[in-house]
Amino acid sequence: MGEIRVMPLGDSITTGKYSGHNTEKGASADDIGYRKDLWDMLKAAGFNVDFVGSMSNGSAYPFSDPEHEGHNGYTDVQIAENIYNYPGSENWLSQNPPDVILLHIGTNEIGTNPSDVERILDEIDEYETDSGRQVVVILARIIDWVPINPAVNTFNNNVETMVKARPDFGTSLFMVDMQEGAGINYSIWPGDPDGDMIDDLHPYATGYTKMAAAWMTAFQQLELCQQIFVPIVINISDS
């Protein structure tokens, strides 16, 4: 099996803020999020993966692949403006070309309009055309807040409607349901010992592990051909 370059893309939830064994906020070396659990799951299943990105967090762990493109505090607008060819862009796709993007974005400055997520997808399409490189995007219905925020569900529904209308949906663009499908308990640990959140926005370590399992389900429903993904039509999101 050829190497698959995977770009975890998003905000502080992708960075893994407040995750790991150190529950003290601000311990960036401990920010591993879902990424190490997912990497371990993929390796155990025989996937040859390389996580890519301009950022690196999680040095407190024996983890040889900590790169990612998670940016603390970023909105979907900021991701759209930096992913590829926008004026002044950091051009992440050209810096670290991916085969697969895991996109979880929209939590910061949450709205209900999916247009900025659509801009991200359009930038990825432009990169594919310019580079000749196929990119599979697995886009998440983002996780909810504590307490539950109705705007999250509206945003997710609008994003899903937009995604399903795109011509590449089901061939190189898929959705995974993190909001409900990952099984996250939206209460705060340690006040609730079974809670999967560390604050109103960020998962605790158990929540990140559940996110990893949901991403893994997406990978298991894609076929591989040589060194690139050949997607099959799947139904990851039940919403």
PyMOL commands that set and color helices and strands:
alter all, ss='L'
color gray80, all
select helices_A, chain A and resi 12-15+28-30+35-44+76-82+92-95+115-131+150-164+205-220
alter helices_A, ss='H'
color red, helices_A
select strands_A, chain A and resi 4-10+49-51+55-56+67-70+100-104+136-141+173-177+223-225+228-230
alter strands_A, ss='S'
color yellow, strands_A
deselect
rebuild
show_as cartoon
